[in-house]
Amino acid sequence: MRVVSQGRHEQVIPMFHLEDRLAEFVFDELPPDELNSLRQHLAQCLDCQTRVSDFQKVQHSLEQLPDEDLPRRMVFVPEMAAVERRTSWFSFAWAVPSAAVAVLALAMLIAGPFQFEWSQSGVQIAFGSLPQDSAPQAEFETVAVATPSIDYDNLDYAQIAARLAPDQQLLMAAEFEQRNSEIARLIDQNDQANRTEIRRVRADMGQLYDMQRMAQYDFYDQGSTLQLMAQLTEGLGQ
Amino acid sequence: MNIENADERKVIERVLAGDTNSFNLLVWRWEKPIYNYIFRMVGSREDALDLCQESFMKAYRELKNLKDRDRFSSWLYRIAHNVCYSRFRQTQGKTFVELDPDMGATRMPIENRLAVEKALGELTDDQREVVVLKVYQGLKFDEIAAVQDAPVSTVKSRLYMGFDKMKSVLGETTGAVDASGQPRTS
């Protein structure tokens, strides 16, 4: 420290330079007492003023690059929910309407191999492997999917409702099953050459998931994800 | 009440109690910062999306192992850091590509933007990560130290070296910056 004379007053000037405290000073991470001392020093030290100025110029240059919005958003959906939906969509009593049989035939063409399983409630038809009854139902395996960016406040609900008609659901479910297997295989291979294909499949899956999610939360009436968020954040106040 | 104000500790407890949907609250809160962090690390939007998704997948699976639930964001950045560096190892040296040019709406002139992006790309991975986490993500030095698993002194050293290098590169970029290193704005 040193004492300088300013007219009739004497002022104590801290002699230590900013040194390695420069970054904390600029980014405001210093405790108040140290910050005050350094400010006093800075007012008197041209070298430190230059260092701060140079540092801030680079900082300001960087800050001119804005954050980006995500091209697509992510939604996490528990796989079990998907299984439950699939089971409900593919479980029929014996008296299946003939129109649904026609739709099912079309779905089979899309989805490829399928299996039958008899049960007390009727026959289950599933694409790929059937869910195992012995599997622990409490085990959730969550899948993440990237969904296209959607302006939830300006959705065309009539169009979405049309796409969620029962026969459409059936087709989407079959397609989803096929693509779910496809993407799992691609990920298992961990082949960089497949990355484009994985992205394409994920985007398609994202569309399906998003519509299913909106149906799950009855978004036709509620209108937007904001309400879902409000629902989920209920009781989380600080 | 919105996600910005939601108590993350309570959200985490909900998720761990089996309410998987609540994990979407954490995703919606953090997907943009994590995406932008990864994007600035790898330079590609599509890769950033993939790695961002991978980061949240890992976070969900490892959530039960998060000891200090008040430090979720630092923990999430640590996961994203591991995902990025894992990708860097896979790509063997080609750790950064020039940021995709269409950076969205910004008032910054294109030549200045490119100059800053070029300067950012000149940094080592560790230096660039410190710069990104500090300047764009606003993490404190001890949080960055936790992400990088390095002492705070090392983090600060990387920041200083990164800034020095950026100043030098910006100064060399003809037409994009003035003599003091400040990008021209007109």
Interface residues (C-beta under 8 A of the other chain):
Chain A: D20 L22 A23 E24 F27 E29 D54 F55 K57 V58 Q59 H60 S61 L62 E63 Q64 L65 P66 D67 E68 D69 L70 P71 R72 R73 M74 V75 F76 V77 P78 A138 F140 T142 A144 V145 A146 Q192 R195 I198 R199 R202 M229 A230 L232 T233 E234 G235 L236 G237 Q238
Chain B: M1 N2 I3 N5 A6 D7 K10 V11 G18 T20 N21 S22 F23 N24 L25 V27 W28 E31 K32 P33 Y35 N36 F39 R45 E46 L49 D50 C52 Q53 F56 M57 Y60 R61 Q90 M103 G104 A105 T106 M108 N112 R113 V116 E117 A119 L120 V131 K134 V135 Y136 K140 F141 S153 K156 L159 Y160 F163 M166 K167 L170 V177 S180 G181 Q182 P183
